[in-house]
Amino acid sequence: MTRSIDAVTPGQIKAFVERIERLEGEKKTIADDIKDVYGEAKANGYDVKVLRKVISLRKQDKAKREEMEAILELYLDALGMTPIETAIRQAAE
């Protein structure tokens, strides 16, 4: 629901805009910090693409992740592929 033009309070809209701007600035700072950590990991010999995949997997619900892994293993077996081949291919993506 949107407010009518008459109901807009300048102080309130200014407060919302300033809060959003502050949070956007914090978001950029955090994104830059994350980029720096990935850069540090890469400089230490770690594969950043694999690290991103690990982080993605850790965000998933354990039961859903295990179900997905079981289905993936089933499909790979049907294609005559091993999980390690798939892991290597995913890391290259």
C-alpha positions as YAML, in Angstrom:
chain: A
units: angstrom
residues:
- id: 1
  name: MET
  ca: [0.00, 0.00, 0.00]
- id: 2
  name: THR
  ca: [1.38, 3.41, -0.90]
- id: 3
  name: ARG
  ca: [0.74, 6.65, 0.89]
- id: 4
  name: SER
  ca: [-0.98, 9.52, -0.79]
- id: 5
  name: ILE
  ca: [1.05, 12.62, -1.55]
- id: 6
  name: ASP
  ca: [-0.70, 14.46, 1.28]
- id: 7
  name: ALA
  ca: [0.34, 11.81, 3.83]
- id: 8
  name: VAL
  ca: [4.09, 11.98, 3.09]
- id: 9
  name: THR
  ca: [5.97, 13.28, 6.09]
- id: 10
  name: PRO
  ca: [9.25, 14.92, 5.00]
- id: 11
  name: GLY
  ca: [11.05, 13.96, 8.21]
- id: 12
  name: GLN
  ca: [9.96, 10.35, 7.99]
- id: 13
  name: ILE
  ca: [10.85, 9.92, 4.32]
- id: 14
  name: LYS
  ca: [14.23, 11.55, 4.96]
- id: 15
  name: ALA
  ca: [14.85, 9.12, 7.83]
- id: 16
  name: PHE
  ca: [14.01, 6.14, 5.62]
- id: 17
  name: VAL
  ca: [16.25, 7.36, 2.80]
- id: 18
  name: GLU
  ca: [19.16, 8.04, 5.16]
- id: 19
  name: ARG
  ca: [18.82, 4.61, 6.79]
- id: 20
  name: ILE
  ca: [18.76, 2.90, 3.40]
- id: 21
  name: GLU
  ca: [21.79, 4.89, 2.24]
- id: 22
  name: ARG
  ca: [23.70, 3.98, 5.40]
- id: 23
  name: LEU
  ca: [22.84, 0.30, 5.01]
- id: 24
  name: GLU
  ca: [23.83, 0.36, 1.32]
- id: 25
  name: GLY
  ca: [27.20, 1.77, 2.35]
- id: 26
  name: GLU
  ca: [27.63, -0.96, 4.97]
- id: 27
  name: LYS
  ca: [26.64, -3.58, 2.39]
- id: 28
  name: LYS
  ca: [29.34, -2.33, 0.01]
- id: 29
  name: THR
  ca: [31.93, -2.37, 2.79]
- id: 30
  name: ILE
  ca: [31.01, -5.94, 3.70]
- id: 31
  name: ALA
  ca: [31.08, -7.02, 0.03]
- id: 32
  name: ASP
  ca: [34.55, -5.49, -0.30]
- id: 33
  name: ASP
  ca: [35.68, -7.31, 2.87]
- id: 34
  name: ILE
  ca: [34.38, -10.63, 1.51]
- id: 35
  name: LYS
  ca: [36.20, -10.00, -1.78]
- id: 36
  name: ASP
  ca: [39.40, -9.35, 0.18]
- id: 37
  name: VAL
  ca: [39.05, -12.63, 2.09]
- id: 38
  name: TYR
  ca: [38.55, -14.55, -1.17]
- id: 39
  name: GLY
  ca: [41.64, -12.80, -2.54]
- id: 40
  name: GLU
  ca: [43.63, -13.78, 0.53]
- id: 41
  name: ALA
  ca: [42.46, -17.40, 0.22]
- id: 42
  name: LYS
  ca: [43.47, -17.42, -3.46]
- id: 43
  name: ALA
  ca: [46.89, -15.98, -2.60]
- id: 44
  name: ASN
  ca: [47.31, -18.87, -0.16]
- id: 45
  name: GLY
  ca: [46.62, -21.42, -2.90]
- id: 46
  name: TYR
  ca: [42.93, -22.13, -2.31]
- id: 47
  name: ASP
  ca: [40.48, -22.48, -5.19]
- id: 48
  name: VAL
  ca: [38.00, -19.63, -4.82]
- id: 49
  name: LYS
  ca: [35.32, -21.30, -6.95]
- id: 50
  name: VAL
  ca: [35.38, -24.34, -4.69]
- id: 51
  name: LEU
  ca: [35.28, -22.13, -1.59]
- id: 52
  name: ARG
  ca: [32.18, -20.38, -2.98]
- id: 53
  name: LYS
  ca: [30.57, -23.80, -3.56]
- id: 54
  name: VAL
  ca: [31.41, -24.88, 0.01]
- id: 55
  name: ILE
  ca: [29.83, -21.72, 1.38]
- id: 56
  name: SER
  ca: [26.76, -22.28, -0.79]
- id: 57
  name: LEU
  ca: [26.42, -25.85, 0.46]
- id: 58
  name: ARG
  ca: [26.80, -24.80, 4.10]
- id: 59
  name: LYS
  ca: [23.86, -22.42, 3.68]
- id: 60
  name: GLN
  ca: [21.57, -25.26, 2.64]
- id: 61
  name: ASP
  ca: [19.43, -27.29, 5.00]
- id: 62
  name: LYS
  ca: [21.29, -30.53, 5.80]
- id: 63
  name: ALA
  ca: [18.42, -32.84, 4.83]
- id: 64
  name: LYS
  ca: [17.81, -31.05, 1.53]
- id: 65
  name: ARG
  ca: [21.53, -31.05, 0.75]
- id: 66
  name: GLU
  ca: [21.78, -34.79, 1.47]
- id: 67
  name: GLU
  ca: [18.75, -35.46, -0.73]
- id: 68
  name: MET
  ca: [20.26, -33.43, -3.57]
- id: 69
  name: GLU
  ca: [23.59, -35.24, -3.19]
- id: 70
  name: ALA
  ca: [21.86, -38.65, -3.29]
- id: 71
  name: ILE
  ca: [19.97, -37.73, -6.46]
- id: 72
  name: LEU
  ca: [23.14, -36.33, -8.01]
- id: 73
  name: GLU
  ca: [25.00, -39.54, -7.20]
- id: 74
  name: LEU
  ca: [22.17, -41.58, -8.74]
- id: 75
  name: TYR
  ca: [22.26, -39.52, -11.94]
- id: 76
  name: LEU
  ca: [26.05, -39.68, -12.17]
- id: 77
  name: ASP
  ca: [26.01, -43.43, -11.70]
- id: 78
  name: ALA
  ca: [23.43, -43.74, -14.47]
- id: 79
  name: LEU
  ca: [25.80, -41.80, -16.74]
- id: 80
  name: GLY
  ca: [28.83, -43.86, -15.72]
- id: 81
  name: MET
  ca: [30.46, -40.90, -14.01]
- id: 82
  name: THR
  ca: [32.13, -40.74, -10.62]
- id: 83
  name: PRO
  ca: [31.40, -37.99, -8.07]
- id: 84
  name: ILE
  ca: [35.00, -36.77, -8.24]
- id: 85
  name: GLU
  ca: [34.67, -36.08, -11.98]
- id: 86
  name: THR
  ca: [31.60, -34.02, -11.25]
- id: 87
  name: ALA
  ca: [33.31, -32.14, -8.44]
- id: 88
  name: ILE
  ca: [36.17, -31.23, -10.73]
- id: 89
  name: ARG
  ca: [33.78, -30.05, -13.43]
- id: 90
  name: GLN
  ca: [31.74, -27.98, -10.92]
- id: 91
  name: ALA
  ca: [34.89, -26.36, -9.60]
- id: 92
  name: ALA
  ca: [35.75, -25.28, -13.13]
- id: 93
  name: GLU
  ca: [32.36, -23.55, -13.59]
...
